[in-house]
Amino acid sequence: MMTSSSVTPVQNVDVSQDNKNEVKEQNEVKEQATNPSNSNSQQFEDNQGDLSEDATKGDGSVTSDKNFDGTEKQEEKLDEKSEEKSSQDTKIENQDSGVSEKKSNTNESENKSDSGESQSQSGSDERDQKSESDETEKKSESNDNKQFDSDETVNKSESDENEKKSDDASETTDKTEENVEQSGNQESNENSDEKKKTDDNANSQVSNEVYPSVAQSELLNESTTQNGSFPTQAAESKNEKESQVSSKQSTEYNWKLCNATAGPDFIPCLDNLKAIRNLRSTKHYEHRERQCPEEPPTCLVPFPEGYKRPIEWPKSREKIWYSNVPHTKLAEYKGHQNWVKVTGEYLTFPGGGTQFKHGALHYIDTIQQSVPDIAWGKRSRVILDVGCGVASFGGFLFDRDVLTMSLAPKDEHEAQVQFALERGIPAISAVMGTKRLPFPGKVFDAVHCARCRVPWHIEGGKLLLELNRVLRPGGFFVWSATPIYQKLPEDVQIWNEMKALTKAMCWEVVSISKDKLNGVGIAVYKKPASNECYENRSNNQPPICSDSDDPNAAWNVPLQACMHKVPVNSTERGSQWPEKWPDRVNNTPYWLTNSQVGVYGKPAPEDFTADYEHWKRVVANSYLDGMGINWSNVRNVMDMRSVYGGFAAALKDLNIWVMNVVSVNSPDTLPVIYERGLFGMYHDWCESFSTYPRSYDLLHADHLFSNIKNRCNLKAVVAEIDRILRPEGKLIVRDNVDIISEVQSMVKSMQWEVRMTYSKDKVVGFLCVQKSMWRPKELETLEYAID
């Protein structure tokens, strides 16, 4: 069987027999993409636009105010130049040898202009001038720089017997090598008719959505020599060598199935049972904190039996598949409180939670009525929900345009965070124990705790003081718990101690009210926006933190029982309240000044704007329409290496949420992300993430792997990606070509579907892959994770 030659530094992907028809349709889209009339639109943007040259060289420079204190470098090439485009010669390899790309002599409708020929051909008169067109094509062998005119179109024959190929392989030495691979959207058969229609639409978008802008005008500007049905020896040998290299690389990754007590719910850093058994104490919930193994696992976590594609949002807020989270203890323990119920093949969430059994929205509106200044979705945009249960509070706050970071310890109530994520609600497994939460200081507009049973008042109020650290000056603490409205001796004692503690912390009591429908009391406090109260206290308890204590230091930093001063300088973050949502997502934070150098080398405000404009172009021109992703299937998204949150901001109008992860070895730009009404957390990708398996629908990794390659085991990072990505979930990677090739080999060895890949200048690469349902048979027992 004939195969067309491919000149590309990345691996090729085979398309299954079932996808031949879809590939044929995509090839027709490819043909249309070469029409110069579409060349003004930029697809698969890899051009950083207004970002400076320095954007390719580093994560940032140290600024005068320590806002961006990273120094590592990235190698991404930026602004594409027009003269480079004119010298590029791109060759396309059809993904299926049975659906080969060719031009038929008998059905040719291609109109070409030749600088060495006197005649020109019009597409509208093509039928009358067909013979001239054929003769012109035959004469074009000596013309190496032929351009298509603006009226050209390309029709392909459906015959599989007369494949034509370009022969001049040596001409590609000084030209851009680029390969585009696509495969059809393979969705599960749930609501199959509707989904097939949606996916077909996604795969047959306007033609100029298919290719990167670098190749728009010359995508089919092949060598003019035509070889008929005969391949070249160079092409045959090159393909075979590439095939052997690909096969060899695949065998290097011997994946095994993780054998751990937690089974399909395994979280390496929270299920390190050996480390937990060796803890001296669990008094402060040390056993729920991160206890990462010395070497991160490289095995793959099994799926629960009968796993199905998750129900789409917003239906998922009300019900999820029982087979995906087959746990019933919470339903049995909390069923009377309407947390969760087992209803046939579903787990349903009929009410809200312990404190709002008759509806979360009523509870949310009650808070708004008692404290109008909280202004859900305007003044209060990003909040923290501590002890979130199944996160119904955060789930219904989406209706008020509020983004909620929900957290709860693993297994405190069986699978509560897993329920939340399966429902499509943001949540992480975390506990307030001995270490600071993985967030900067002064970032949350409000903090909420509904009967979370956290002992805020003990040990000098250390845990409440941690909330004070992450709460903005002027922000609200909403507490609805039994001590507010019940008169049991224990509740009365806690209430009295909380009144004394909050007064000593200078928190103002804004409101104490009762939600009559749900039968609960709600107390709302406000953190001071100045230092006046601190300075006037007669007793310096809790103490003010020393000036050397950095409130933004949060990765494995022990808790401190002290309070940080409120910033007073008008250019210092926290001295003013952010703009109201949604203006704050677009506008540069007031505390980014020209004296600060941004991560791309420009003054910080320019850096911020350039980054946002870049990601708006990339998302609009490439991600939304150009890759065949059905975004209605996407709800939980993670940007694994976020900078200013531009990627998440560009997706803000979709019905999704994005977890922005700022690596601990990257510039600390997480405060910028919160300032613009988005959220995220710190993380070290050499360790596992604090989430359950199968948590996210889409992961985005922009130069993540090249950034961590010298510190982390890339195979372990890919295994972690497999762990947290849902089956049929997508991974988008933008990185150096050698990294793209390595990652592609690894995911192909796990039988993931390579949906698209391309590279340019042998430097920058792009990869979009879809996780499969494949699991290895051989087990790898993790001794530290076995009871």
Residue, then its C-alpha position, 0 to 999 in steps of 0.5 A: m500500500m502506498t504511503s506519502s512522504s512526511v517531513t516532520p520531526v515528530q511522530n506520525v499517527d495512524v488512523s483507524q479503519d473506523n475513522k476513514n470517512e472522517v479523515k476524508e472529510q478533514n482532508e477536504v477541510k485541509e484543501q480549503a485551508t490553503n485558499p489565500s482568501n482565508s490567509n488573513s485569519q490566524q489559526f493555531e496561533d504560535n505567535q506571541g504577538d506583542l510579547s517581546e523577544d525576551a518572552t522566549k528566554g525566561d520566566g521572568s526577571v526579579t522585580s523591585d517589589k518581588n512580584f515575579d521572582g523566577t529566573e528559569k528560561q523557556e525556548e519558545k520562538l516568537d513573532e513570525k516574520s513575513e519573509e520566513k513565510s515566503s521561504q517555507d515549504t510544507k508537506i502534508e501527510n495524509q493520515d490513512s494510506g487508504v484515503s490518500e491525497k492526490k490530484s487527478n489529471t481527469n478531474e483537475s480543477e486547480n487554477k494556478s498562475d505561473s510567472g514563466e507562463s503568459q496565460s492565466q486561468s480563471g476558476s469560473d472558466e475552468r471547464d473551458q480551459k481544462s486542457e490548458s490547465d493540464e498543459t500548464e501543470k506539466k510544464s511547471e516542473s522547472n518552476d520551484n517557487k510557484q505561487f497559487d493565485s487568490d482564486e485557486t481551489v483544489n479538488k481531490s479524486e476519491s480514487d485510491e490507485n493513482e497517488k501522486k507525491s513530491d519527489d524533491a526531498s532535498e529541497t526541504t533542508d532550509k525550509t520549515e518542517e511541519n506536520v498536521e495530524q488530525s483524527g476524528n472526534q470519537e465520542s461515546n455513544e451517550n446521546s450519540d446522535e446529538k453528539k455526532k452532529t456536534d462533533d461533525n460540526a466541530n470537525s468541519q469548521v471553516s477551513n481556515e481553522v485547520y492550520p497554523s498561520v505560519a503555513q496558511s499561504e503555502l501549505l500545498n506549495e509542493s515541489t512541482t515534480q509529480n511522481g504519479s503513483f510511484p513513491t521515491q526510495a528516499a520517502e520509503s526508507k525515511n518512513e520505515k526508519e521513522s516507523q522503527v524509531s517510533s516502535k522502539q520508543s513505544t517499547e521503552y515505556n513499559w507501563k504497569l497498573c498501580n496496585a494500591t489500597a486506594g485502588p481507582d481513587f489513589i492520590p500518591c501524596l495523600d495515600n502514602l500509608k507508610a509515611i502516615r504510619n510513621l507520623r509521631s502525631t495526628k493531632h493536627y490532621e498531619h495524616r491528611e496533609r501531603q506525604c509524598p513518596e520519595e519517588p513519584p509513581t510511574c504506574l497508571v491508576p485503574f478505572p472503576e468498573g463500568y466507568k462512563r463519560p461524565i454527565e455534562w454540566p449543568k445536569s451534572r450538578e444534580k446527578i452523576w453516574y454511580s459507577n464513576v464514584p461508587h461510594t455509598k457511605l456518604a449517602e448513608y451517613k448524610g442522606h437525611q441532610n440531602w447531601v447525596k442519595v443513591t437513585g438507581e444508576y445515579l448519585t443525586f444531590p437533591g438539596g445543598g448540604t448540612q446547613f442548607k438542606h432546602g436549597a443552596l440558592h436560598y441560603i446564598d441569597t439570604i447572605q446577600q440580603s443580610v450583607p448587601d456589600i458582599a455583592w455576589g458576582k460583582r464585589s465578591r468574585v473569588i471565594l474560599d469554601v472550607g470544609c466544602g462537603v460535596a461543594s453545593f455552595g460553590g456549585f450554585l454560586f456559579d449562578r451568581d457569577v462567583l468562582t469558588m475554591s472548595l477544599a476538604p480533607k480526603d476521606e473525612h467524609e468518603a469521597q466528598v471532594q471526588f463527588a464535587l469534581e465529578r459534578g463539575i465543581p472546583a475542589i481540591s483535597a486539602v486540610m488546615g493542619t500544620k502548614r499554610l494553604p497553597f495560596p498567596g496572601k490577601v487574595f480571596d474576596a470572601v471565605h465561607c465555612a458552613r458547619c465545617r467543624v474546624p476548631w478555629h478558637i484553639e491554639g491562639g486561633k492559629l487556623l482562623l489566622e490562616l484564613n486571615r492571611v489569605l483573606r483580602p483586607g475588607g473581605f468577609f468571613v461567612w460562618s454558619a455553624t451550630p455555636i451561632y444558633q444552638k444553646l448546647p453547653e459546647d456550642v455556647q463555649i465555642w461561641n464565646e471564645m470565637k467572639a473574643l478571638t474575632k474581636a482581638m483580630c479586629w474583625e468587625v461583626v457585620s451581621i448575625s442572622k437566621d435562615k429560617l427556611n434552612g433553620v441555621g444561623i449565619a454570622v458574617y465578619k469583615k477583615p479590617a482595611s487599615n491598621e488603625c485597630y491593630e495599633n490601638r489594641s491594648n493587648n498584642q494578642p494575636p501578635i502582628c507578624s514580623d516584617s520578615d514574614d512573607p504572607n505570600a510564602a505558602w509551599n510547605v510553610p508552617l502555620q504562624a499564629c500572627m497577623h500581617k499588617v494591612p498594606v497602606n501604600s497605594t501602589e501595594r497589592g491589598s491597599q485597594w479593592p479590585e475592580k468589580w467583576p467582570d472589568r477586573v479580568n481585562n484590566t491591568p491590576y493597579w499595583l503592577t507598575n512600570s518600574q517592575v519587569g514582567v516575566y517576558g521582559k517588558p514593564a509589568p503592565e505591558d507584559f500583562t496586556a501582551d500576554y492577554e492579547h496573545w492568549k485571546r488570539v490563540v484561543a479564538n483562532s485555534y483552540l475553540d474552533g480549530m481542533g475539533i474539540n466539542w467544548s460542551n463536553v469540557r467543564n473542568v480545565m487546568d492550566m498546568r503552567s499559568v503565568y498571568g492567567g491569560f489562557a483562563a481569561a480568554l475562556k471566561d465566556l465558556n461554561i467552564w472553570v480553569m484551575n491555574v497552577v503556578s509552579v513553585n519554581s516559576p515567577d510568583t504571578l498567582p496574585v495577579i491571577y486572583e486580582r483579575g477574578l480567577f483562581g489557582m494554587y501553587h504546585d510542584w509537578c515533581e509531586s502528585f497534585s492534590t486531587y482525585p483521579r479522573s478530575y479534569d476534562l482538559l489539561h493545558a501545558d504551555h512549555l511546562f515540560s521543558n521548564i521542569k525536565n531537569r528537575c522532574n521525571l517526565k515519565a512520572v509527570v505523564a503518569e500524573i497527567d494520565r491519573i488526573l485526566r478523565p478518559e476521552g479528556k484532552l491534553i494540549v502541549r505547546d513546547n520545544v520540538d524535542i519535548i513534543s516528540e518525547v511526550q508524544s511517544m509516551v502518550k502513544s505508548m498508552q494508546w492515546e489518540v494523537r488528534m493533532t501535531y505540528s512543528k515549525d522551524k524545528v523549534v516550536g511544537f504543538l500537540c493535542v491528544q485524547k486519553s484512551m480507555w486502555r489500561p495495562k495488565e501487569l501490576e506494580t505494587l506500591e509498598y508504601a500505599i498498601d495497608 
